[in-house]
Amino acid sequence: MTVSTSIRTGALLCTLAVSNCALNPVTGNPNFVTMSEAQEISVGRTEDKKVREEYPPYDDPALQRYVSDIGQRLARSSHRAGLQYQFLVVDSPQVNAFALPGGYIYITRGILSFLNSEAELAAVLGHEIGHVTARHSVQQVSAATAANVGASVLQIFVPQARNAAGDLLVNVLGGALLSGYGREHELEADRLGAEYLARTGYDPQAMIRVVGALKNQELFDAEVATAEGREPRAYHGLFASHPDNDTRLQEVVREAARFKGEENRVNREEFLKRVDRMVFADSPEQGIVRNNTLHHPGLGLVLRFPAGWRVRASYITSHLN
């Protein structure tokens, strides 16, 4: 078999390996995926256990119910209302929210501290629901799987692909398959989140407001991080520019106005009442970090770490218990 024939054969097998397409629940367009909805739910269920090991639920049943009720209301208006969504506030000071395949959605108490109303909370949850309904994580997993399959096939049929040049070719293949999993998906999640806000009586402009609040927090933390000699923390959904200057973000949110009814929920006072007395920053239950020293009253210990180390109390505590 000649090299050119090997390459053609390898390319054909790569094409066959990545030809498994399904209709996207949001757009109705075909997407390459390697897992069914049942498999997606199973993956989410398995990974949920791992998330709970590293990020324990925040011990406030009333707050958990409040967040879950808002999330379920949004989910019922989504493109995949039939999924059994799970919403959980996790006990972490990080400013974050994320979703697993199959409808498992998490929001940290850290991000709740920077929100100003129920509408902004709904915006964060709606954004994460958007990732689930559009199957973004499934597409990412599928693309990574295809990249691995392509690499294996290529190295079998093209011996030359086993050298450094071949590794570069494999990386290019993987990069091509994984392209588009950044800003476009975040914009789509914001568009869908804004639509779900409008359908449930919230002002879709809350999406702009919450991104602005989180962007301001990111800029502030970047200054603090420079002074502390650490990497800045940033919520994954934010863009390089501020939302006031981000035309595309404003456009995708504005599209949701056509779904808006007469109701205009903000519920600022209700939200502030719910998060009143919520733990801010490090939790005593997980230990408090000051000057690279972990103080844990519950375990009765003090751990000092070398200068320059990045210390996260929740991670250390979860491995001590």
Summary of the structure (lengths in Angstrom):
residues: 321
radius of gyration: 22.3
end to end distance: 58.5
largest distance: 73.1
contacts: 1004
relative contact order: 0.12
helix: 57%
strand: 11%
